[in-house]
Amino acid sequence: MTAERTAWAWPNGARAAVSVGYDDGNPNNLDQAMPDLEAAGFRGSFYLHLARADVQARAADWRAAHQRGHEIGNHSWHHNCRVDLYGGIRYPWVTRPLEEYTQADMTAEVNRAADWLDEQIGVAPDRSFTYPCGHVTIGVPPDSRAYAAAVAARCRFARTGANGVTIADPRTVDLALIPTIYFHENTLDEFVGAVEQAAHLGGWACFGLHGVGGESHTTERRVHQALLRDLGRRPVWVAPVKTVAAWIESHR
């Protein structure tokens, strides 16, 4: 993007769009993140790791969240990642490295998750996908087209990780590879800085969190609540990933 604000008409004269997404389906997504969002008048995107028993056990709660306007997205069934991109380390959640996947394997993985979401949460033709670990290739050599094809068959949009703060330009962003901002520290200054950059550029800041609370890799709740208060004071449009992506798709 250029240093100047893009000429893009967001809804209601907003200067930027902001989406707040939460990966994996940790219990605090339901118990803390959603109440915070709703208290601020916002809705978020929640991507479920569906092999987890604790996620499936709360299907009714996820369905109710969907009915209240939150996006309940596809994060694959097993949440598998590439081992070679982790320096050869195979983390406990990796039941099978993506290096071993074929397109048929990945299609089955995405379809299994999509079928569960349709049956347990509700059919959503515009549902989006988040690539587990931000890894977008399967097989050896790495194949991005095969993975993308498996995702596109069931998910209208997809988000992935980004190197540093990447504000999406609505005129050019690939809606099958939406850059998502993950922070290592998850401080309020980091979040606010990205929102201010999005407003300056007229772009889209898509945040990726793993939850709110005291669990590993989660954002402190006080930071989460402060971010939402800050967003409420700014002329930005806060909406789920699928909502912003569909707006961009229909307006360019």
Secondary structure, DSSP 8 states (H G I E B T S, - for coil): --SS------GGG-SEEEEEEEEET-HHIIIIIHHHHHHTT---EEEE-TT-HHHHHTHHHHHHHHHTT-EEEE--SS----SGGGTT---TT-SS-GGG--HHHHHHHHHHHHHHHHHHT---TT-EEE-GGG---BTTTTBHHHHHHHHHTT-SEEEEE-SS---B-TTT--TTSEEEB--SS--HHHHHHHHHHHHHHT-EEEEEE--BSSSTT-B-HHHHHHHHHHHHTSSEEE--HHHHHHHHHHH-
